[in-house]
Structure formats: C-alpha cells, structure tokens
Amino acid sequence: MLKFYHAPWSRSSNVLWLMEELGVLYEIEQVDIRQEGGVPESYRAIQPNKKVPAISHDGVVVTERAAISIYLGDAFPQAGLAPRIGDKDRAAYLTWLVYADSVFDPAVALHTLKLEYQPSGVSFGSFDDLVANLERRLSQSEFIAGDRFTAADVQVAGSMAYVMQQKWLPERPAFTAYLARTTQRPAALRAQAKDMEMARSVPALAVMFKEQ
C-alpha cells in the first residue's frame, strides 16, 4: 500500500506529479493545511511539523520531497525515474533533487520576501547564483540530471514552473524550453487536473473558484 499525504496547490504538488509518473496504484490522504485551527495534532505522527508531503509505503513513513523522490525512484525502478547506483548520472540526479529543496526553495523564498542577507552566511547562497546555476545547467543538458527525464526533473521543473508563473524567476530561453519539455508530459497534466479537482474541495480555496 502506497499512501500519499497531500494538500492541493502546495509544495506537495510536485510529489503528486511524481506519483503519476510512477504508474503505480496509490491512495491520497488529503491534508487541509489551510483549515481554521491548523492541521490536527494527530498528523504529527506522520509529519512532525504537520507539513506536506509525506508518504507511507507498506507502513514505512518518508517525509521531505527530496527523500520521498529518492525513495520512490529506487522503490519502483520499473518507472525509470532514478539512475541506478553506478550510473554516471546518479550523482547529478541526487545533487539536483537535494538542490531543489535546500537551495532553490529558500533562495526563492527570501528573494520574494525581499529579505536582505549575506549569501556567505547561509547554506543556500544567493538568488543570483541560483539563477545562473540553473541557466548554465539547462543550457548544457536536455534534462536536469543529464539526457533523460528523472524524478529530479519533477521537483526542479515543478518548482520552476510555479515560480515563473508568479514572475519570481526571470525568463530565460533555457528555462522556457526546459519547462516545455517537462511540464506537458501526460503524467504532469494528469497531476494538474487532480490537483485542481482537490483544490475545489478545500474551503479556503473555494472562493477563488466562485470568482471565476
């Protein structure tokens, strides 16, 4: 049994896309992170900070997007989403999966909040370095870990697509070409449709649909 703890239109939406790419049966446990009073305390047994995403696979709980991606990529090798140990692309695959959470996310967050800080004083460095690194990599290879689509692309492309939609990441030819290659995949489109449908059931989001 593979259970996925998810909140629509959140950081766990990338993992929803990953679930669709796996091509295996899974169950969604919807977590309303926007509800009045917050997420119930009982959820801490799954995720100690009451955040999403999280998964439970045959009773084994995994949290954090990078860890979930690594775990699922290796647990379901038939999906072809993870270079195996010994593969030349494995190092880049692991690097970019972790980079998406440990560098991309915080650098973009502080940039959007317009918070000033010394890049040398934080683990994730500067926003400008992030943009330059992404552009350099995506100008050199078709996908983020090399010449084939992997679970690392789900996390990187999923985050880039949202951030570019919000105009928080500058447009670059390499970025738009990369997103065209990745975010229109059948699994990505299925995940977007499922997320939209679940979002309609969230009280805090329902007003957005009424205004349309």
LODOMAR-867425 format. One line per 10 residues: number of its first residue (from 1); their letters; for each residue x, y, z of N, C-alpha, C. Coordinates in nm, 4 decimals. Example, Ala and Ser with C-alpha at 12.3 -4.5 7.8 and 13.67 -1.06 7.14 Angstrom:
1) as) 1.3190:-0.5690:0.7800:1.2300:-0.4500:0.7800:1.3200:-0.3300:0.7800; 1.2850:-0.2250:0.7080:1.3670:-0.1060:0.7140:1.2900:0.0030:0.7870
end
This chain:
1) mlkfyhapws) 0.0843:-0.1196:0.0000:0.0000:0.0000:0.0000:0.0879:0.1248:0.0000; 0.0610:0.2138:-0.0930:0.1324:0.3407:-0.1012:0.0324:0.4520:-0.0757; 0.0496:0.5218:0.0363:-0.0391:0.6314:0.0717:0.0374:0.7625:0.0633; -0.0266:0.8617:0.0050:0.0342:0.9926:-0.0176:-0.0455:1.0992:0.0574; 0.0206:1.1670:0.1499:-0.0409:1.2753:0.2274:-0.0161:1.4060:0.1536; -0.1252:1.4686:0.1112:-0.1135:1.5780:0.0140:-0.2112:1.6909:0.0430; -0.1682:1.8126:0.0131:-0.2558:1.9296:0.0126:-0.2464:1.9919:-0.1259; -0.3581:2.0105:-0.1938:-0.3522:2.0683:-0.3282:-0.2941:2.2087:-0.3273; -0.2293:2.2424:-0.4375:-0.1684:2.3743:-0.4550:-0.0712:2.4063:-0.3419; 0.0174:2.3132:-0.3179:0.1178:2.3306:-0.2137:0.2491:2.2701:-0.2631
11) rssnvlwlme) 0.3500:2.2692:-0.1771:0.4784:2.2102:-0.2158:0.4681:2.0604:-0.2439; 0.3611:1.9988:-0.1998:0.3474:1.8552:-0.2269:0.2912:1.8280:-0.3656; 0.2544:1.9326:-0.4389:0.2016:1.9115:-0.5743:0.3057:1.8487:-0.6659; 0.4327:1.8781:-0.6419:0.5379:1.8137:-0.7209:0.5389:1.6628:-0.6991; 0.5127:1.6213:-0.5767:0.5119:1.4773:-0.5475:0.3881:1.4116:-0.6085; 0.2785:1.4844:-0.6185:0.1615:1.4313:-0.6892:0.1989:1.3996:-0.8338; 0.2718:1.4881:-0.8966:0.3217:1.4633:-1.0330:0.4097:1.3381:-1.0350; 0.4965:1.3262:-0.9359:0.5831:1.2082:-0.9283:0.5001:1.0805:-0.9153; 0.3963:1.0841:-0.8336:0.3098:0.9679:-0.8179:0.2510:0.9247:-0.9523; 0.2104:1.0217:-1.0315:0.1545:0.9899:-1.1622:0.2604:0.9338:-1.2565
21) elgvlyeieq) 0.3824:0.9814:-1.2460:0.4913:0.9297:-1.3293:0.5252:0.7850:-1.2944; 0.5062:0.7463:-1.1696:0.5410:0.6106:-1.1265:0.4563:0.5048:-1.1955; 0.3316:0.5381:-1.2218:0.2438:0.4415:-1.2862:0.2018:0.3276:-1.1956; 0.1933:0.3527:-1.0655:0.1512:0.2502:-0.9700:0.0275:0.2991:-0.8948; -0.0423:0.2053:-0.8326:-0.1585:0.2416:-0.7532:-0.1152:0.3129:-0.6262; -0.1859:0.4189:-0.5925:-0.1591:0.4892:-0.4675:-0.2879:0.5522:-0.4162; -0.2892:0.5782:-0.2882:-0.4060:0.6380:-0.2229:-0.3676:0.7773:-0.1731; -0.4570:0.8732:-0.1936:-0.4317:1.0092:-0.1468:-0.5062:1.0341:-0.0164; -0.4334:1.0770:0.0838:-0.4910:1.1229:0.2097:-0.4782:1.2748:0.2088; -0.5898:1.3435:0.1866:-0.5841:1.4891:0.1738:-0.5692:1.5545:0.3110
31) vdirqeggvp) -0.4740:1.6434:0.3228:-0.4458:1.7155:0.4472:-0.4787:1.8621:0.4238; -0.5738:1.9147:0.4996:-0.6148:2.0548:0.4805:-0.5243:2.1444:0.5642; -0.4160:2.1909:0.5017:-0.3193:2.2745:0.5730:-0.3695:2.4173:0.5920; -0.4832:2.4490:0.5298:-0.5369:2.5852:0.5363:-0.6576:2.5957:0.6282; -0.6950:2.4875:0.6917:-0.8161:2.4887:0.7722:-0.8001:2.5739:0.8981; -0.9083:2.6269:0.9446:-0.9079:2.7079:1.0664:-0.8634:2.6217:1.1846; -0.7683:2.6710:1.2587:-0.7154:2.5944:1.3710:-0.5958:2.5084:1.3343; -0.5655:2.5009:1.2048:-0.4486:2.4268:1.1606:-0.4728:2.2777:1.1463; -0.3705:2.2086:1.1046:-0.3767:2.0638:1.0855:-0.3881:1.9953:1.2220; -0.4723:1.8936:1.2350:-0.4880:1.8244:1.3636:-0.3556:1.7708:1.4183
41) esyraiqpnk) -0.3420:1.7716:1.5488:-0.2202:1.7250:1.6145:-0.1886:1.5797:1.5815; -0.2904:1.5023:1.5525:-0.2694:1.3600:1.5239:-0.1800:1.3396:1.4007; -0.1749:1.4388:1.3122:-0.0939:1.4260:1.1914:0.0551:1.4289:1.2217; 0.0924:1.4771:1.3394:0.2339:1.4802:1.3768:0.2944:1.3393:1.3787; 0.2120:1.2391:1.3953:0.2625:1.1017:1.3935:0.3173:1.0657:1.2548; 0.2707:1.1374:1.1532:0.3196:1.1168:1.0168:0.4282:1.2176:0.9836; 0.4001:1.3453:1.0082:0.4945:1.4520:0.9768:0.5077:1.5410:1.0999; 0.6240:1.5429:1.1650:0.6374:1.6105:1.2934:0.6074:1.7601:1.2928; 0.6223:1.8261:1.1778:0.5916:1.9689:1.1686:0.4543:1.9950:1.1068; 0.3783:1.8880:1.0869:0.2440:1.8958:1.0292:0.2457:1.9567:0.8885
51) kvpaishdgv) 0.3478:1.9202:0.8116:0.3622:1.9690:0.6757:0.3345:1.8575:0.5753; 0.3163:1.8961:0.4517:0.3086:1.8015:0.3411:0.4244:1.8321:0.2473; 0.4698:1.7317:0.1727:0.4145:1.5975:0.1544:0.4723:1.4977:0.2545; 0.4083:1.3820:0.2556:0.4606:1.2653:0.3263:0.4024:1.1431:0.2561; 0.4695:1.0316:0.2686:0.4158:0.9068:0.2146:0.4291:0.7975:0.3197; 0.3464:0.6968:0.3049:0.3584:0.5745:0.3829:0.3549:0.4591:0.2837; 0.4640:0.3819:0.2790:0.4743:0.2710:0.1844:0.4906:0.1417:0.2622; 0.3869:0.0615:0.2626:0.3875:-0.0632:0.3398:0.4265:-0.0370:0.4845; 0.3741:0.0719:0.5400:0.3978:0.1055:0.6799:0.5215:0.1882:0.7063; 0.6039:0.2103:0.6050:0.7253:0.2912:0.6199:0.6931:0.4354:0.5815
61) vvteraaisi) 0.7135:0.5281:0.6743:0.6831:0.6687:0.6509:0.8082:0.7414:0.6024; 0.7917:0.8224:0.4975:0.9007:0.9055:0.4453:0.8481:1.0470:0.4311; 0.9250:1.1451:0.4772:0.8881:1.2854:0.4624:1.0004:1.3591:0.3887; 0.9728:1.4817:0.3492:1.0634:1.5706:0.2751:1.0685:1.5285:0.1283; 1.0516:1.6272:0.0408:1.0373:1.5972:-0.1023:1.1567:1.5240:-0.1621; 1.2771:1.5670:-0.1265:1.3952:1.5008:-0.1830:1.4012:1.3552:-0.1391; 1.3774:1.3314:-0.0103:1.3825:1.1943:0.0420:1.2731:1.1082:-0.0193; 1.1534:1.1645:-0.0337:1.0434:1.0906:-0.0954:1.0768:1.0539:-0.2396; 1.1341:1.1481:-0.3121:1.1686:1.1244:-0.4524:1.2742:1.0159:-0.4661; 1.3773:1.0233:-0.3830:1.4826:0.9215:-0.3871:1.4256:0.7843:-0.3517
71) ylgdafpqag) 1.3460:0.7817:-0.2466:1.2882:0.6553:-0.2012:1.2007:0.5925:-0.3099; 1.1098:0.6722:-0.3667:1.0170:0.6170:-0.4657:1.0870:0.5799:-0.5958; 1.1842:0.6598:-0.6363:1.2581:0.6275:-0.7575:1.3286:0.4942:-0.7479; 1.3817:0.4649:-0.6295:1.4509:0.3378:-0.6085:1.3537:0.2226:-0.5801; 1.2417:0.2543:-0.5147:1.1449:0.1502:-0.4799:1.0700:0.0985:-0.6026; 1.0570:0.1836:-0.7049:0.9840:0.1444:-0.8263:1.0739:0.1654:-0.9485; 1.1789:0.0844:-0.9615:1.2756:0.1036:-1.0706:1.2150:0.0874:-1.2089; 1.1020:0.0151:-1.2171:1.0398:-0.0061:-1.3471:0.9916:0.1245:-1.4101; 0.9743:0.2283:-1.3298:0.9303:0.3582:-1.3827:1.0431:0.4310:-1.4551; 1.1672:0.3898:-1.4294:1.2809:0.4505:-1.4966:1.3073:0.5943:-1.4579
81) laprigdkdr) 1.2730:0.6310:-1.3349:1.2863:0.7708:-1.2916:1.4110:0.7977:-1.2095; 1.4917:0.6938:-1.1830:1.6106:0.7110:-1.0997:1.7287:0.6360:-1.1586; 1.8362:0.7062:-1.1915:1.9580:0.6352:-1.2337:2.0042:0.5419:-1.1217; 2.0418:0.4230:-1.1565:2.0836:0.3261:-1.0561:2.2227:0.3591:-1.0022; 2.2559:0.3041:-0.8862:2.3900:0.3211:-0.8303:2.4915:0.2681:-0.9306; 2.5916:0.3495:-0.9596:2.6904:0.3142:-1.0603:2.6670:0.3832:-1.1929; 2.5455:0.4310:-1.2158:2.5144:0.5052:-1.3379:2.5838:0.6420:-1.3308; 2.6368:0.6884:-1.4424:2.7105:0.8146:-1.4439:2.6226:0.9344:-1.4089; 2.4905:0.9226:-1.4277:2.4001:1.0332:-1.3985:2.3491:1.0328:-1.2543; 2.3863:0.9307:-1.1764:2.3331:0.9200:-1.0394:2.3741:1.0390:-0.9531
91) aayltwlvya) 2.4973:1.0836:-0.9654:2.5455:1.1939:-0.8811:2.4689:1.3228:-0.9098; 2.4510:1.3539:-1.0390:2.3770:1.4753:-1.0748:2.2310:1.4639:-1.0316; 2.1756:1.3454:-1.0445:2.0369:1.3197:-1.0036:2.0173:1.3495:-0.8554; 2.1031:1.2951:-0.7709:2.0924:1.3189:-0.6273:2.1193:1.4651:-0.5937; 2.2185:1.5223:-0.6605:2.2542:1.6618:-0.6342:2.1361:1.7547:-0.6613; 2.0711:1.7382:-0.7752:1.9633:1.8292:-0.8096:1.8352:1.8037:-0.7307; 1.8127:1.6804:-0.6906:1.6977:1.6539:-0.6033:1.7123:1.7290:-0.4711; 1.8299:1.7225:-0.4126:1.8531:1.7919:-0.2857:1.8587:1.9432:-0.3077; 1.9175:1.9849:-0.4197:1.9291:2.1270:-0.4520:1.7909:2.1935:-0.4583; 1.6930:2.1226:-0.5126:1.5588:2.1783:-0.5252:1.5019:2.2199:-0.3902
101) dsvfdpaval) 1.5284:2.1404:-0.2873:1.4782:2.1704:-0.1536:1.5714:2.2606:-0.0740; 1.7008:2.2338:-0.0823:1.7940:2.3002:0.0093:1.8505:2.4312:-0.0439; 1.8390:2.4570:-0.1746:1.8893:2.5819:-0.2325:1.7776:2.6589:-0.3031; 1.7125:2.5942:-0.3992:1.6090:2.6629:-0.4768:1.5006:2.7199:-0.3855; 1.4431:2.6380:-0.3031:1.3295:2.6802:-0.2206:1.3636:2.7984:-0.1286; 1.4668:2.7877:-0.0443:1.4947:2.9008:0.0443:1.5434:3.0257:-0.0276; 1.6216:3.0097:-0.1334:1.6712:3.1272:-0.2062:1.5564:3.2039:-0.2707; 1.4627:3.1307:-0.3299:1.3471:3.1965:-0.3907:1.2591:3.2589:-0.2831; 1.2384:3.1882:-0.1723:1.1532:3.2400:-0.0656:1.2045:3.3734:-0.0123; 1.3330:3.3819:0.0158:1.3886:3.5066:0.0676:1.3886:3.6162:-0.0377
111) htlkleyqps) 1.4068:3.5774:-0.1636:1.4018:3.6754:-0.2722:1.2623:3.7369:-0.2837; 1.1589:3.6539:-0.2763:1.0226:3.7050:-0.2897:0.9826:3.7900:-0.1692; 1.0386:3.7584:-0.0541:1.0103:3.8367:0.0671:1.0948:3.9636:0.0745; 1.1867:3.9773:-0.0219:1.2759:4.0939:-0.0286:1.3585:4.1101:0.0993; 1.4017:3.9974:0.1519:1.4848:3.9988:0.2728:1.6322:4.0039:0.2333; 1.7045:4.0963:0.2894:1.8471:4.1085:0.2613:1.9266:4.0191:0.3557; 2.0292:3.9549:0.3018:2.1133:3.8675:0.3839:2.2475:3.8523:0.3147; 2.3446:3.8073:0.3885:2.4765:3.7816:0.3334:2.4802:3.6384:0.2790; 2.4952:3.6206:0.1490:2.4973:3.4846:0.0928:2.6016:3.3944:0.1572; 2.7132:3.4527:0.1986:2.8175:3.3716:0.2609:2.7780:3.3217:0.3989
121) gvsfgsfddl) 2.6722:3.3802:0.4544:2.6313:3.3420:0.5898:2.5212:3.2386:0.5954; 2.4728:3.1936:0.4772:2.3670:3.0923:0.4742:2.4097:2.9765:0.3844; 2.3496:2.8632:0.4056:2.3917:2.7432:0.3327:2.3518:2.7457:0.1857; 2.2487:2.8224:0.1493:2.1961:2.8153:0.0128:2.2476:2.9243:-0.0797; 2.3254:3.0193:-0.0303:2.3855:3.1192:-0.1169:2.2871:3.2224:-0.1688; 2.3195:3.2843:-0.2826:2.2401:3.3961:-0.3329:2.1399:3.3532:-0.4401; 2.0376:3.4345:-0.4568:1.9380:3.4116:-0.5607:2.0010:3.4218:-0.6996; 2.0898:3.5183:-0.7183:2.1552:3.5345:-0.8482:2.2385:3.4126:-0.8854; 2.3049:3.3541:-0.7865:2.3825:3.2326:-0.8127:2.2906:3.1167:-0.8503; 2.1744:3.1106:-0.7864:2.0758:3.0074:-0.8196:2.0341:3.0193:-0.9659
131) vanlerrlsq) 1.9974:3.1399:-1.0089:1.9527:3.1615:-1.1461:2.0638:3.1248:-1.2446; 2.1852:3.1689:-1.2151:2.2982:3.1407:-1.3042:2.3262:2.9914:-1.3129; 2.3173:2.9218:-1.2014:2.3430:2.7781:-1.1995:2.2388:2.7021:-1.2803; 2.1111:2.7387:-1.2637:2.0047:2.6749:-1.3411:2.0232:2.6995:-1.4904; 2.0533:2.8237:-1.5266:2.0685:2.8556:-1.6684:2.1869:2.7819:-1.7295; 2.2958:2.7746:-1.6561:2.4139:2.7038:-1.7057:2.3832:2.5560:-1.7269; 2.3199:2.4947:-1.6297:2.2899:2.3515:-1.6388:2.1927:2.3211:-1.7525; 2.0864:2.4000:-1.7620:1.9828:2.3721:-1.8607:2.0226:2.4149:-2.0014; 2.1318:2.4872:-2.0114:2.1874:2.5182:-2.1429:2.2804:2.4078:-2.1908; 2.3226:2.3236:-2.0972:2.4181:2.2174:-2.1288:2.3524:2.0827:-2.1509
141) sefiagdrft) 2.2395:2.0576:-2.0852:2.1762:1.9259:-2.0957:2.0256:1.9398:-2.1121; 1.9659:1.8399:-2.1740:1.8226:1.8446:-2.2024:1.7402:1.8363:-2.0759; 1.7873:1.7547:-1.9797:1.7176:1.7408:-1.8527:1.8151:1.7725:-1.7394; 1.7631:1.7878:-1.6200:1.8441:1.8423:-1.5117:1.9562:1.7473:-1.4678; 1.9363:1.6159:-1.4833:2.0404:1.5211:-1.4425:2.1143:1.4610:-1.5607; 2.0867:1.5096:-1.6818:2.1543:1.4541:-1.7988:2.0648:1.4512:-1.9209; 2.0676:1.3414:-1.9926:1.9956:1.3312:-2.1203:1.8607:1.2618:-2.1101; 1.8178:1.2281:-1.9883:1.6881:1.1620:-1.9746:1.6103:1.2224:-1.8589; 1.4791:1.2112:-1.8674:1.3886:1.2617:-1.7647:1.3977:1.1743:-1.6401; 1.4077:1.2369:-1.5234:1.4132:1.1637:-1.3966:1.3230:1.2316:-1.2929
151) aadvqvagsm) 1.3173:1.1718:-1.1757:1.2407:1.2304:-1.0658:1.2960:1.3668:-1.0257; 1.4235:1.3918:-1.0534:1.4805:1.5236:-1.0231:1.4144:1.6307:-1.1084; 1.3773:1.5970:-1.2314:1.3079:1.6933:-1.3170:1.1699:1.7266:-1.2627; 1.1049:1.6292:-1.2029:0.9735:1.6551:-1.1443:0.9848:1.7658:-1.0395; 1.0844:1.7545:-0.9535:1.0980:1.8529:-0.8464:1.1476:1.9875:-0.8980; 1.2488:1.9855:-0.9825:1.3044:2.1115:-1.0323:1.2060:2.1812:-1.1267; 1.1548:2.1098:-1.2250:1.0624:2.1704:-1.3209:0.9324:2.2132:-1.2541; 0.8824:2.1308:-1.1624:0.7593:2.1665:-1.0924:0.7737:2.2964:-1.0159; 0.8865:2.3122:-0.9479:0.9106:2.4351:-0.8718:0.9352:2.5537:-0.9645; 1.0125:2.5323:-1.0693:1.0395:2.6408:-1.1637:0.9120:2.6898:-1.2303
161) ayvmqqkwlp) 0.8241:2.5988:-1.2681:0.7005:2.6362:-1.3372:0.6159:2.7281:-1.2498; 0.6050:2.6929:-1.1216:0.5249:2.7761:-1.0310:0.5891:2.9125:-1.0109; 0.7193:2.9129:-0.9875:0.7898:3.0372:-0.9594:0.7901:3.1297:-1.0818; 0.8037:3.0731:-1.2009:0.7992:3.1555:-1.3212:0.6586:3.2079:-1.3469; 0.5590:3.1292:-1.3138:0.4203:3.1748:-1.3278:0.3936:3.2965:-1.2398; 0.4572:3.2969:-1.1227:0.4418:3.4084:-1.0295:0.5339:3.5257:-1.0615; 0.6150:3.5121:-1.1668:0.7097:3.6157:-1.2084:0.8208:3.6374:-1.1058; 0.8527:3.5336:-1.0299:0.9583:3.5434:-0.9291:1.0930:3.4971:-0.9842; 1.0902:3.4274:-1.0952:1.2130:3.3797:-1.1592:1.2202:3.4417:-1.2974; 1.3329:3.5011:-1.3335:1.3419:3.5651:-1.4649:1.3295:3.4638:-1.5776
171) erpaftayla) 1.2692:3.5065:-1.6870:1.2560:3.4171:-1.8022:1.3882:3.4105:-1.8771; 1.4257:3.2897:-1.9120:1.5441:3.2650:-1.9917:1.5055:3.1627:-2.0981; 1.5605:3.1705:-2.2187:1.5274:3.0714:-2.3217:1.5475:2.9277:-2.2742; 1.6541:2.9047:-2.1985:1.6807:2.7692:-2.1492:1.5722:2.7233:-2.0527; 1.5152:2.8161:-1.9754:1.4113:2.7813:-1.8788:1.2807:2.7453:-1.9509; 1.2386:2.8304:-2.0443:1.1116:2.8049:-2.1122:1.1174:2.6780:-2.1967; 1.2317:2.6523:-2.2583:1.2463:2.5303:-2.3374:1.2416:2.4070:-2.2474; 1.3052:2.4157:-2.1331:1.3066:2.3041:-2.0374:1.1658:2.2750:-1.9863; 1.0928:2.3783:-1.9511:0.9569:2.3583:-1.8998:0.8649:2.3033:-2.0083; 0.8875:2.3427:-2.1317:0.8078:2.2870:-2.2415:0.8325:2.1375:-2.2570
181) rttqrpaalr) 0.9547:2.0938:-2.2312:0.9886:1.9511:-2.2427:0.9331:1.8682:-2.1277; 0.9120:1.9302:-2.0146:0.8796:1.8536:-1.8940:0.7351:1.8678:-1.8461; 0.6844:1.9885:-1.8381:0.5555:2.0099:-1.7716:0.4343:1.9741:-1.8566; 0.4565:1.9379:-1.9834:0.3449:1.8959:-2.0676:0.3391:1.7435:-2.0829; 0.4176:1.6731:-2.0041:0.4117:1.5274:-2.0063:0.2732:1.4813:-1.9599; 0.2241:1.3671:-2.0095:0.0916:1.3192:-1.9695:0.0742:1.3092:-1.8179; 0.1761:1.2607:-1.7484:0.1653:1.2471:-1.6029:0.1535:1.3837:-1.5358; 0.2254:1.4829:-1.5873:0.2177:1.6177:-1.5311:0.0781:1.6759:-1.5498; 0.0200:1.6552:-1.6661:-0.1139:1.7068:-1.6936:-0.2193:1.6361:-1.6089; -0.2020:1.5051:-1.5883:-0.2951:1.4319:-1.5009:-0.2867:1.4855:-1.3586
191) aqakdmemar) -0.1661:1.5092:-1.3130:-0.1478:1.5606:-1.1771:-0.2105:1.6991:-1.1623; -0.1933:1.7846:-1.2627:-0.2531:1.9180:-1.2574:-0.4053:1.9095:-1.2484; -0.4645:1.8186:-1.3249:-0.6099:1.8028:-1.3235:-0.6577:1.7519:-1.1874; -0.5862:1.6559:-1.1316:-0.6235:1.6030:-0.9995:-0.6098:1.7107:-0.8925; -0.5032:1.7887:-0.9009:-0.4810:1.8937:-0.8018:-0.5919:1.9982:-0.8084; -0.6310:2.0341:-0.9295:-0.7391:2.1307:-0.9476:-0.8685:2.0802:-0.8858; -0.8991:1.9536:-0.9105:-1.0222:1.8964:-0.8570:-1.0193:1.8943:-0.7046; -0.9063:1.8573:-0.6463:-0.8965:1.8558:-0.4998:-0.9027:1.9970:-0.4428; -0.8449:2.0931:-0.5126:-0.8467:2.2315:-0.4642:-0.9895:2.2832:-0.4515; -1.0775:2.2373:-0.5399:-1.2165:2.2810:-0.5354:-1.2861:2.2377:-0.4065
201) svpalavmfk) -1.2342:2.1336:-0.3422:-1.2976:2.0825:-0.2206:-1.2427:2.1470:-0.0935; -1.1437:2.2334:-0.1074:-1.0821:2.2984:0.0087:-1.1560:2.4291:0.0376; -1.2182:2.4422:0.1538:-1.2956:2.5634:0.1847:-1.2187:2.6937:0.1643; -1.0928:2.6964:0.2045:-1.0142:2.8195:0.1934:-0.9865:2.8581:0.0491; -0.9958:2.7622:-0.0418:-0.9701:2.7890:-0.1833:-1.0981:2.8041:-0.2645; -1.2104:2.7624:-0.2084:-1.3357:2.7591:-0.2828:-1.3755:2.8967:-0.3349; -1.3447:3.0005:-0.2600:-1.3812:3.1365:-0.3012:-1.3149:3.1741:-0.4326; -1.1957:3.1223:-0.4584:-1.1249:3.1525:-0.5831:-1.2030:3.1001:-0.7038; -1.2648:2.9835:-0.6883:-1.3394:2.9246:-0.7990:-1.4726:2.9961:-0.8205; -1.5318:3.0497:-0.7127:-1.6571:3.1229:-0.7248:-1.6366:3.2536:-0.8002
211) eq) -1.5163:3.3106:-0.7884:-1.4888:3.4380:-0.8530:-1.4593:3.4231:-1.0011; -1.4373:3.3000:-1.0463:-1.4016:3.2783:-1.1871:-1.5260:3.2795:-1.2759
end
